């Protein structure tokens, strides 16, 4: 009996029907929503800070020329 169980049986992926696929999709959507809620504020703040740095660098590169006499 043990010899019979120890023989190699080809692994077959579990069959997924529409309900399994739908539940997997909902689970992944839920995980993505939780991730967005947890990390989006930090990413948004980092993006705002990066824009401020870039804007400051762009303003520092602006050259002013003396006004011409009319």
Secondary structure in CASP SS format (residue, H / E / C, confidence):
PFRMAT SS
TARGET T0000
AUTHOR 0000-0000-0000
METHOD secondary structure of the structure
MODEL  1
X C 1.00
X H 1.00
X H 1.00
X H 1.00
X H 1.00
X H 1.00
X C 1.00
X C 1.00
X C 1.00
X C 1.00
X C 1.00
X C 1.00
X C 1.00
X C 1.00
X C 1.00
X C 1.00
X C 1.00
X H 1.00
X H 1.00
X H 1.00
X H 1.00
X H 1.00
X H 1.00
X H 1.00
X H 1.00
X H 1.00
X H 1.00
X H 1.00
X H 1.00
X H 1.00
X H 1.00
X H 1.00
X H 1.00
X H 1.00
X H 1.00
X H 1.00
X H 1.00
X H 1.00
X H 1.00
X H 1.00
X H 1.00
X H 1.00
X H 1.00
X H 1.00
X H 1.00
X H 1.00
X H 1.00
X H 1.00
X H 1.00
X H 1.00
X H 1.00
X H 1.00
X H 1.00
X H 1.00
X H 1.00
X H 1.00
X H 1.00
X H 1.00
X H 1.00
X H 1.00
X C 1.00
X C 1.00
X C 1.00
X C 1.00
X C 1.00
X C 1.00
X C 1.00
X C 1.00
X C 1.00
X C 1.00
END
